[in-house]
């Protein structure tokens, strides 16, 4: 794998608010490495641009730091969830590439 790629599994969860956003939390060890290696690339709200692949679907987005857990959060678009038949509580395998 490239130095800027990470592969991991995580559970899909629903933000407890009215917006209905679905997220996956990036594991703590991966989040720490991303912060260490690419933290200087952060943009607004501490976001870092990424390319994500789940199943056969790839898209560009950003990950965001969660100050409570000190992990990054990856939002899952509704279109991606629909294409890949992903629901809250599912475990997904993610290939995440930091866009350098």
ChimeraX commands (.cxc) that place a marker at each C-alpha (Angstrom):
marker #1 position 0.00,0.00,0.00 radius 0.5
marker #1 position 1.09,3.58,-0.58 radius 0.5
marker #1 position 2.27,5.68,2.36 radius 0.5
marker #1 position -0.92,7.76,2.16 radius 0.5
marker #1 position -3.38,4.83,2.07 radius 0.5
marker #1 position -5.15,3.13,4.95 radius 0.5
marker #1 position -7.41,0.07,4.89 radius 0.5
marker #1 position -9.64,-0.69,7.86 radius 0.5
marker #1 position -13.07,-1.89,8.97 radius 0.5
marker #1 position -15.51,0.25,10.91 radius 0.5
marker #1 position -19.18,0.33,11.88 radius 0.5
marker #1 position -21.64,2.76,10.33 radius 0.5
marker #1 position -23.47,4.98,12.80 radius 0.5
marker #1 position -26.15,7.64,12.54 radius 0.5
marker #1 position -25.52,11.11,13.94 radius 0.5
marker #1 position -28.03,11.65,16.78 radius 0.5
marker #1 position -29.61,14.74,15.29 radius 0.5
marker #1 position -32.23,15.79,12.81 radius 0.5
marker #1 position -29.94,15.81,9.76 radius 0.5
marker #1 position -29.62,12.02,9.52 radius 0.5
marker #1 position -25.92,11.97,8.57 radius 0.5
marker #1 position -24.24,8.56,8.58 radius 0.5
marker #1 position -20.58,8.27,9.58 radius 0.5
marker #1 position -17.82,5.80,10.25 radius 0.5
marker #1 position -15.21,6.49,12.90 radius 0.5
marker #1 position -11.66,5.99,11.72 radius 0.5
marker #1 position -9.86,3.71,14.22 radius 0.5
marker #1 position -7.77,5.48,16.83 radius 0.5
marker #1 position -4.41,4.14,15.62 radius 0.5
marker #1 position -5.18,5.14,12.02 radius 0.5
marker #1 position -6.43,8.56,13.13 radius 0.5
marker #1 position -3.24,9.13,15.12 radius 0.5
marker #1 position -1.08,8.24,12.12 radius 0.5
marker #1 position -3.10,10.50,9.81 radius 0.5
marker #1 position -2.78,13.38,12.29 radius 0.5
marker #1 position 0.97,12.80,12.62 radius 0.5
marker #1 position 1.68,12.38,8.89 radius 0.5
marker #1 position -0.86,14.76,7.33 radius 0.5
marker #1 position -2.12,17.08,10.08 radius 0.5
marker #1 position -0.40,20.05,8.46 radius 0.5
marker #1 position -2.75,19.66,5.46 radius 0.5
marker #1 position -5.87,20.39,7.48 radius 0.5
marker #1 position -8.42,22.86,6.16 radius 0.5
marker #1 position -11.56,24.39,7.63 radius 0.5
marker #1 position -12.86,22.63,10.77 radius 0.5
marker #1 position -9.65,20.56,10.72 radius 0.5
marker #1 position -10.77,18.60,7.65 radius 0.5
marker #1 position -8.36,16.60,5.48 radius 0.5
marker #1 position -9.17,15.78,1.83 radius 0.5
marker #1 position -9.41,12.06,1.01 radius 0.5
marker #1 position -10.37,9.58,-1.69 radius 0.5
marker #1 position -12.52,6.78,-0.28 radius 0.5
marker #1 position -13.40,3.38,-1.71 radius 0.5
marker #1 position -16.07,1.10,-0.28 radius 0.5
marker #1 position -16.87,-1.93,-2.39 radius 0.5
marker #1 position -16.94,-0.78,-6.02 radius 0.5
marker #1 position -17.67,2.86,-5.19 radius 0.5
marker #1 position -15.02,5.58,-4.89 radius 0.5
marker #1 position -15.51,9.27,-4.16 radius 0.5
marker #1 position -13.69,12.38,-2.99 radius 0.5
marker #1 position -14.62,13.86,0.37 radius 0.5
marker #1 position -12.98,15.00,3.59 radius 0.5
marker #1 position -12.53,13.51,7.03 radius 0.5
marker #1 position -13.16,15.60,10.15 radius 0.5
marker #1 position -11.65,15.40,13.64 radius 0.5
marker #1 position -13.91,14.47,16.55 radius 0.5
marker #1 position -12.62,16.30,19.62 radius 0.5
marker #1 position -14.39,13.90,22.00 radius 0.5
marker #1 position -12.79,10.70,20.72 radius 0.5
marker #1 position -9.70,12.20,19.02 radius 0.5
marker #1 position -10.56,10.10,15.97 radius 0.5
marker #1 position -11.42,11.28,12.48 radius 0.5
marker #1 position -14.96,10.89,11.18 radius 0.5
marker #1 position -15.84,9.95,7.62 radius 0.5
marker #1 position -19.29,11.03,6.39 radius 0.5
marker #1 position -21.05,8.53,4.11 radius 0.5
marker #1 position -23.12,10.06,1.32 radius 0.5
marker #1 position -26.63,8.73,0.78 radius 0.5
marker #1 position -25.78,7.81,-2.82 radius 0.5
marker #1 position -22.84,5.69,-1.71 radius 0.5
marker #1 position -24.91,3.98,0.98 radius 0.5
marker #1 position -27.61,3.20,-1.56 radius 0.5
marker #1 position -25.18,1.85,-4.21 radius 0.5
marker #1 position -23.35,-0.35,-1.71 radius 0.5
marker #1 position -26.51,-1.25,0.28 radius 0.5
marker #1 position -25.05,0.11,3.53 radius 0.5
marker #1 position -27.21,0.71,6.59 radius 0.5
marker #1 position -26.67,1.93,10.13 radius 0.5
marker #1 position -24.87,-0.74,12.15 radius 0.5
marker #1 position -23.19,-2.39,9.16 radius 0.5
marker #1 position -19.46,-3.06,9.24 radius 0.5
marker #1 position -17.72,-1.79,6.10 radius 0.5
marker #1 position -14.20,-2.20,4.74 radius 0.5
marker #1 position -12.74,1.14,3.74 radius 0.5
marker #1 position -9.76,2.06,1.61 radius 0.5
marker #1 position -8.92,5.65,2.47 radius 0.5
marker #1 position -6.29,7.65,0.58 radius 0.5
marker #1 position -5.13,11.05,1.77 radius 0.5
marker #1 position -5.19,13.40,-1.23 radius 0.5
marker #1 position -1.67,14.87,-1.20 radius 0.5
marker link #1:1,2 radius 0.2
marker link #1:2,3 radius 0.2
marker link #1:3,4 radius 0.2
marker link #1:4,5 radius 0.2
marker link #1:5,6 radius 0.2
marker link #1:6,7 radius 0.2
marker link #1:7,8 radius 0.2
marker link #1:8,9 radius 0.2
marker link #1:9,10 radius 0.2
marker link #1:10,11 radius 0.2
marker link #1:11,12 radius 0.2
marker link #1:12,13 radius 0.2
marker link #1:13,14 radius 0.2
marker link #1:14,15 radius 0.2
marker link #1:15,16 radius 0.2
marker link #1:16,17 radius 0.2
marker link #1:17,18 radius 0.2
marker link #1:18,19 radius 0.2
marker link #1:19,20 radius 0.2
marker link #1:20,21 radius 0.2
marker link #1:21,22 radius 0.2
marker link #1:22,23 radius 0.2
marker link #1:23,24 radius 0.2
marker link #1:24,25 radius 0.2
marker link #1:25,26 radius 0.2
marker link #1:26,27 radius 0.2
marker link #1:27,28 radius 0.2
marker link #1:28,29 radius 0.2
marker link #1:29,30 radius 0.2
marker link #1:30,31 radius 0.2
marker link #1:31,32 radius 0.2
marker link #1:32,33 radius 0.2
marker link #1:33,34 radius 0.2
marker link #1:34,35 radius 0.2
marker link #1:35,36 radius 0.2
marker link #1:36,37 radius 0.2
marker link #1:37,38 radius 0.2
marker link #1:38,39 radius 0.2
marker link #1:39,40 radius 0.2
marker link #1:40,41 radius 0.2
marker link #1:41,42 radius 0.2
marker link #1:42,43 radius 0.2
marker link #1:43,44 radius 0.2
marker link #1:44,45 radius 0.2
marker link #1:45,46 radius 0.2
marker link #1:46,47 radius 0.2
marker link #1:47,48 radius 0.2
marker link #1:48,49 radius 0.2
marker link #1:49,50 radius 0.2
marker link #1:50,51 radius 0.2
marker link #1:51,52 radius 0.2
marker link #1:52,53 radius 0.2
marker link #1:53,54 radius 0.2
marker link #1:54,55 radius 0.2
marker link #1:55,56 radius 0.2
marker link #1:56,57 radius 0.2
marker link #1:57,58 radius 0.2
marker link #1:58,59 radius 0.2
marker link #1:59,60 radius 0.2
marker link #1:60,61 radius 0.2
marker link #1:61,62 radius 0.2
marker link #1:62,63 radius 0.2
marker link #1:63,64 radius 0.2
marker link #1:64,65 radius 0.2
marker link #1:65,66 radius 0.2
marker link #1:66,67 radius 0.2
marker link #1:67,68 radius 0.2
marker link #1:68,69 radius 0.2
marker link #1:69,70 radius 0.2
marker link #1:70,71 radius 0.2
marker link #1:71,72 radius 0.2
marker link #1:72,73 radius 0.2
marker link #1:73,74 radius 0.2
marker link #1:74,75 radius 0.2
marker link #1:75,76 radius 0.2
marker link #1:76,77 radius 0.2
marker link #1:77,78 radius 0.2
marker link #1:78,79 radius 0.2
marker link #1:79,80 radius 0.2
marker link #1:80,81 radius 0.2
marker link #1:81,82 radius 0.2
marker link #1:82,83 radius 0.2
marker link #1:83,84 radius 0.2
marker link #1:84,85 radius 0.2
marker link #1:85,86 radius 0.2
marker link #1:86,87 radius 0.2
marker link #1:87,88 radius 0.2
marker link #1:88,89 radius 0.2
marker link #1:89,90 radius 0.2
marker link #1:90,91 radius 0.2
marker link #1:91,92 radius 0.2
marker link #1:92,93 radius 0.2
marker link #1:93,94 radius 0.2
marker link #1:94,95 radius 0.2
marker link #1:95,96 radius 0.2
marker link #1:96,97 radius 0.2
marker link #1:97,98 radius 0.2
marker link #1:98,99 radius 0.2
marker link #1:99,100 radius 0.2
view
